[in-house]
Amino acid sequence: MDKIIIRPMTPEDWGAVSRIYVEGIATEYATFQTECPPYTAWDASHTKECRLVILSGGVLAGWCALHRVDPRWCYRGVAEVSIYVGEQFRGHGLGFQLLSALCAAAEKAGYWTLQSTVLQDNTASRALHAKCGFRLAPPQTNRRGSKSCNQPHRTQNYFYLQSGKIRRFSRSAFFTTYKAEGAAATKKCSGSCYLQ
């Protein structure tokens, strides 16, 4: 069995990362994206922390990263998961190791909810998320009552994982915590503070 290493992603990994991303796009069930963005655009849209790669036998076999779902302060601990495993490495448990490592890194970094949008026909990704403790969220609907999806003929599943350490706040406890954390911030926030 090849030696498995999980480490932080570096900009030098982009060549292999983008090739794996293109392989995912080609499946037509990993993402709605039709082309891989340039590194600068990808880098700007993902958090700087919690970017991981997995190597099998010294070859970059997969990657994962987080994307903030909303820049407002109250959503600072909520992120969307991106995870891709190279075609030749699929089905060997690397995705499980990688997603497990991402969940641990995300919790250590202060995230309390991870979510992932998985197309209905991506059975491998659905099984992977379930195996890592993600739960299937109820179907999302828009104001007109229809399921939200960029492509009406495709059904999305929303998965989420909440940290076991999350404290559920009442409204008054939330503001007390906000004030305590806000006191340490360099910028005073008034209800709708955005991450910088």
N, C-alpha and C positions, 0 to 999 in steps of 0.2 A: 504494500500500500504506500502511495506517495505521501510525503510529509506535508501536512496542512499547516499553513501559517495565516493568521488573521492579523492585519496591521492597519494603521491609518492610511488613507489614500493620500497620495501626493500629486501635485500637478504633472509630474513626469509619468504618472500612470495613465494619463488621459488617452494616449493612443490605444492601449488595450481596453480601457473602460469604454471608450466610444465604439470600438469594434463590437464589444459585447452588447452595448446598447442598440446598435444597428441590427444585430442578430435578434434581439427582442422585438424591435419594431417590425422586422420581417415576418414574425409569427402572426401578426395582425390580431393578437389577443393579449399582448402584454401592455400596450399603451395605445392611446389615440394619436400619438405623435406619428408623423409620417417621415420625419428626417431628424437626424441627430444635430443638435445645435452646436455652435462653436463653443470651445471651452469657456470663454469669457461669459457667455450667456448662461451656460449651465452653472458655472461657479457662482454667478450673481443670484441664481434662483434657489440655491441650496445652502443650508446652514454650514458654517465653517467647521463646527464640531460634528462628531458622529458620522464621519465619512470613512467607510472601511472597505478594504479589499481582502479577498481570500485567495491565497496561492496554493496550488496543488503541484507538488514536484517542482517548485520554483516558477511555475507559470501562473499568471494572473487569471483566475478562473471565474471570478464574480466580484460584484461590488454592491454596496448599498449606501444610501445617504438619506438625509432628512430635508424636508421643505416645510417651512413654517406655513400654517394654514391661514394665519392672519397676523399682521404686524402689530396689532394693538397689545398693550401690556397684559391685559387679562387673558390673552391666549399664548403667553410666552412659553408655556409648558405643553403646547399641543403642536404636533408635527405630523406630516404625511410621509410615509415610508416609500422609498424607491429601492427595489432590489432586483438585480439581474444576475443570472448565472449563464456563463458561456455555453453554447450549444453542446460542445463535446463533453462538458462536465455535468450536465443535467442528469438527475436520477441517482446521484451518488451521496446524497445527504449534505452536500456543501451549502445549499440554501438554508437548511436548518441551522447549521453551525453559524453561518453568517448572520441570519436574522436574530438568533439567540444572542450573539455578541452585540448586535446593534441595540437590542432591547436593554441589555445590561449597561451599555455605554450611555444610552439615552436617559435611563433612570439616574445614573451617576451625574449626568450633566444637568439634571433638574427637570426633565420632561415628565409629565404625569399622564399624558394621553398620546398614544401613537395611533394613527389611522392609516388605512390603506384602501384604495379603491381598486377592486379586482373585477375584471370582466367575468361574467357568468361562465363562459366557455374556457376559462383558464383554470382548469381543474387542479393542476399541479400547484399553482399559487394559492388557490383556495385551501387546499390541504395543508400546505406549508404554514400559512397563517394560523389555521386552526391548531396545528401541532405545536406552534409556538405560543399558544394561549390567547390568540386574538379571538374575539367573539363577533359573530355576524350581527350587524346592526339592523334594526327594522328598515324596510324599504323607505327611501327618501322620496318625497314628492314635492313638486313645485306648487306655486299658488293655484295653478289650474288643476291640480290633482293628479297629474301624470308623473310617472317616474322620471327623475332627472337623469339625462344621459345625452351626450353630444350626438350620438348616433342612435336614432329611435329604434332601429332593428336590433340593437345590442343591449343586453341587460347588465347593469353594474351591480356588484355586491360591495357593501361598505363594511369593512372590518375595523375593529378598534381594540386596543389593549390599554388598560389603565394600570398604573403602577400600584402595587400592593401597599405602598407607603402614602398614597394620596389621602389627604384629609379633606373630607367634604365640609364645605363651609356654609354656614347660614349667611344671610345677607349681612348682618351686623358683624359677624366674625370675619367675613371677607374684607370689609372696610378697615377693621382693626389691623388685619394682616397687611393690607395695602398700605396703610399709614406707616407701619413698622418697616416694611420693605422699601417704601418710597422715601423714607428718611435717609436711607443709605444711598439712594440714587442721586446722581449729579443734577438731574432735571426734575423739577416739581411737575407732577402730573395732575390733571383735573378731570378724572373720569375716563378720558379716552387717550391714554398715553400710548405712543407707538414705539416699538423697538427701533433701535438705531443701527 
